[in-house]
Amino acid sequence: MLKVIWENRDNLPYAWKVLNRGVCDGCALGVAGLHDWTIKGVHLCMTRLNLLRLNTMPAMPEEALKDVASLRGMSNRSLRSLGRLAYPMLRRKGEPGFKRVSWDETFSSLGKHFRDADPRRAAFFVTARGVTNEVYYMAQKVARFLGTNHVDNAARLCHAPSTAAMKRTLGIAATTCSYKDWIGTDLLVFFGSNPANDQPVSTKYLHEAKAAGTKVVMVNPYREPGMERYWVPSNASSAMFGTAITDHWFSVHQGGDIAFLSGVSKIMIQEGWINRSFVEDHTEGFEVWKEHLQALSWDSLERDAGLPRAAMLEMAKLLRDARNAVLVWSMGITQHGFGTDAVQAILNLGLAQGYLGRDFNGLMPIRGHSSVQGGAEMGAYSTVFPGGIPINSDNAAQLSQQYGFEVPDWPGYSAVEMIEAADQGDLDILYSIGGNFLRTLPDPNQVSQALSRVPVRVHQDILMTDQALLDGGQEVWLLPARTRYEQRDGGVETSTERRVMFSPEIPRQVGEAMSEWEILRELAIRTFPERAHLIGCESGWAMREEIARIVPFYDGIQHLRQTGDAFQYGGPHLCPDGVCPTSDGRARFHATPLPGLGHQEGTYWVSTRRGKQFNSLIYSEVDPLNGAPRNAVLISQEDCEREGLAQGDGVMLRSDTGQFSGVAWPVRITPGNLQIHWPEGNDLIATGRTDKGGGVPAYNARVTLATEP
């Protein structure tokens, strides 16, 4: 805390306003000011405090970017310390650095580029970096006003498989329950998720849940220390003695969740432990799923899961005895080439037990970033229009009628496909609103090459990142944005539990920075001034009125005015009493094939993980929960003994794509599996391996391990 105060000492009054009045720009739990809607009391975590400096830092001196060669090699943490982007800046091909330009020149030049470009060769990407629903909405509207559906957001790199699986199964693409359902449910199961690190305030919920008798289960290769015992600082007993969280740990292989869940489901069906009445009254496809499970051999299930049949039986008994349960998952499930199927395996299990549409039950894809839930719902998604409506000719015609201009009817590029198109020379303009593809996507060398080939690259952001330092084909633009708290007329975000929350404008002016949605709107107006009247959304208030009309389940957003104003669309539970918003009101089982990863002798399966960081913003070189440095290779004690390794010994991992030099770090992880920090480990990850349902890259690789002196 003292460190945070020191970092923000030049702007402490504003820092307090952000904490006291703003909706948290960290994870997606949904803290407004210092309070939430789950449990009483003050809520404040280090994730939010670490992000505070982004909202209080002074402007970057404009001469800081006059020579990019001197900045290359600097970490993104060091680049952040330069200060906020304050003025529009331009770097042309062959120039050593960026020069300040006026907003008028910026909009005139970019307007001409977009006017002259083939719309199919222009793309927009929106990060989850604290942007608001207004920014998502305006980004997609402007993209379509300019004639392209190439607009996507950061959810494409995390929970897109959840969206795909839930939409086809339940007819919805959001959590079906509320955080309150954690407290007092019989069983709370986390798959590939580490909320102690990623959503720290949730440990308060877990403390309350444990006190209410809830059993907590972890299905994860690594027994995360923070999920074993966590010290909740705001609770006296927990702060002193810690809260024991996990009751049962099932140490699956990385990517072994489908096999494990298939084995559990197979046992439950064989033993008659499923909720037969729910299955018969509210679902379709059960018999096909059952036949698929019956055909799977126990040998293949045990091999792929990395666990014996006895462990699957243990899990099945826990579910048998749990009338109520909440199933929670995150990127340990989704960031595989089979992420949609992995989510589906969880959904199938939840349907078989009827964990849907009632108190203390639910299916929850827990979000890691404060604003990411609203991205696709606002239509900033290459495959859907606002409201999550699929892109097709009929829906495009309907949206065209509502907007008054023609909306394209073809699906756009996903985030990954944008980089692929850039690499192939098929993009003329790439407009990035925040984000850093160079650090978030696999194989940074290939990403660097692709970005450098785009003739016109635009980086609209609040700070400098190393991807903006890459050479451009012709021009690289920097557009200074206001933070969510500075945004004119305030802004709205949507939390994991579908709570739509208002964050008021907290005035502050850094240089010539503009609200993100206003930059986008002005760009559209300057591109086609003859059609400018069709853009509308002259203010944040007017935009929210339009959102309420275009996205009916967001009706109510137009009435939010101050801190604490919020509503939960769909109410506490979606699919109430098991009735889903599908054509017949029934949920659908889908069979999930085993990925068939195999386990090759002499190799390891490595996956990426998060430490003390927010997305790619790293705040500490050591993870305080397990003591591991950023170059740590988490490895089992058994594998260490076989390799002759001790903690801190140098190791080299090699994949078909690249290599990673680190140090051995023995932990309680399933033998044959390794974990390394993201984004440092992206050099090992190959491009071209994405989930078919959601388009998420597979952030894992088969590697060899060698010792280093």
Secondary structure, DSSP 8 states (H G I E B T S, - for coil): -HHHHHHTGGGHHHHHHHHHHSB-SSSSS--BTTB-SSSSS----HHHHHHHHHHH--B--GGGGS-GGGTTT--HHHHHTT-B--S-EEEETT-SS-EE--HHHHHHHHHHHHHHS-GGGEEEEE--SS--HHHHHHHHHHHHHTT---EEEGGGGTTHHHHHHHHHHHS--S-SS-GGGGTT-SEEEEES--HHHHSTTHHHHHHHHHHTT-EEEEE-SB--HHHHEE--TTSHHHHHH-EE--SEEE---TT-HHHHHHHHHHHHHHHT-S-HHHHHHHEE-HHHHHHHHHTS-HHHHHHHHTS-HHHHHHHHHHHHT-SSEEEEE-HHHHSSTTHHHHHHHHHHHHHHHT-SSSTT-EEEE--SSTTTHHHHHTT-BTTEETTTEE-SHHHHHHHHHHHTS----S----HHHHHHHHHTT--SEEEEES--HHHHSS-HHHHHHHHHT-SEEEEEESS--GGGGS--SSEEEEEEB--TTTSTT-EEEE-TT-EEEEE-------TT-B-HHHHHHHHHHHH-GGGGGGT---SHHHHHHHHHHHSGGGTTGGG--STT-EEETT-S-SSGGG--SSTTS-EE------------TT-EEEEEE--SEETTEE--SB-TTT--BTTEEEEEHHHHHHHT--TT-EEEEE-SS-EEEEEEEEESB-TTEEEEETTGGGGG--SS-B-TTT--B--EEEEEEEEE-
